[in-house]
Each structure stands twice: as structure tokens, then as C-alpha cells.
Amino acid sequence: MTTTQLTTSKAHIDYGLDTLFGRVTKSAECQVGLEQVEHDPTRFALRVQSPMPEDLEQAKTVLVRVEGRRLNGVIRHTERLDDQSLKMEVEPE
């Protein structure tokens, strides 16, 4: 569960997918919101609004550049929300 939306804006996202041939990194420009994670203050939640890449939901790692900040980490939980956005809970590296 997340609370307190921190920021919402256009962001550049690099995300890593695991394939049979190793890790593949892809990029996208998306509208995102950053949120705190209530039960684990060391993590953050990245809420990506539609439209977004179809394979983003399978990402294992993420690096996001938003409003002059650079955040990256391992995706620990992914959830598709009713508004078709994607919420990714990220453990920073």
C-alpha cells in the first residue's frame, strides 16, 4: 500500500528485462508519479500512467529520470491498477 504522492510528471525510464539471452535494457518516455511505500520507507513506488510499453510489466530493474532526479533499483512488486496505470514497488540500489 502506498500513500502521499510526491510528484507527477513526464519521465525517462530505462528498464531491464530478463530474456533467454540475458538482460535486455529498453527505454521509454512516460507520465509517472512517485509515491512513498507505507510499510517499507526504504522503498518507493513508481506509478506509470497509460500509455506505456507493453513489456514494462515484466521489468526486473528500473532507472527513472524525473525532475532532475535519478532513481534506480530492483522491482519487488508490480500491480496493474483499475485506471490502467502500473504501480511498481522499487527497492533502491
N, C-alpha and C positions, 0 to 999 in steps of 0.2 A: 504494500500500500504506500502511496506517495502523497505528500502534501506540499503546500507552498510552492507555487510555480515561480521560478526565479527570473526567467527571461524567455521571450518568444521572438524568433527572427529567422532570416534565411541563413543557412549554414552550409559549409562544405564538409562532406562526410567521406572518409576513406574507411572501407570495411573489409575485413578478411573472411574469406570463405574457405573451408577445408574441402578439398577435392581428392580424387584418386591420385592425382599428380602432384599433390602438395597444396600449400596455401596459395590462394589467388586473391589479390587485392583489387578492389573496384572502388570507383568514386561516384559521388552524386551531389547535386545541389538540392537541398530540401528545406522546407519550413520546419523548424524544431522548437521545442520547449524544453528547458532544463528544470528538473524538479529534485528536491531532496527526497531521500528514502527514509521513511519514518522509523522502521525497525532496524536500520543499519546506517548510521550517519557517515560512515566512510564511503558509501556508495552514492551514485547519482543515477537518476532516471532520465533517459533521453526519449522524449515523445516526438515521433516523426509523423507529420501530417501527410495525408494523401495529396497529390500523387507522390509515389516513392518507387524505387526499384523493386521488382517482384521478388528478387532473391535476398533482399535486405533482412528478411525474417530469419534466414538461415545463417546470418553472420555470427562469427565467433569472437571477433575483436572489432573495435571501432576507434577511430580518431576523428574528432569533430572540431572544426574551427568555427567559432561563433563569437561575434562582437569582440574581436581581438584576443579571445581566449582560445587555448588549445587544450582539449581534454581527451584522454585516451584510456583504454582499459579493455578488460575481458567482459564479454556479455554473459551475465549469470542467469538472466531470466528474460524471456520475451513474451509479450502478450498483445494480441490484436484486440483493440477496443471497439465498442459499439459504433463510434464515429468513424471507423475505418482507419484510425491512426494506429501506429505501432509504438508500444512502450517497451523500451529496452532498459533493464536494470544493469548498470555497469559498475564493475569493481575496478577502480583506477589502478594503473600500473606505475 
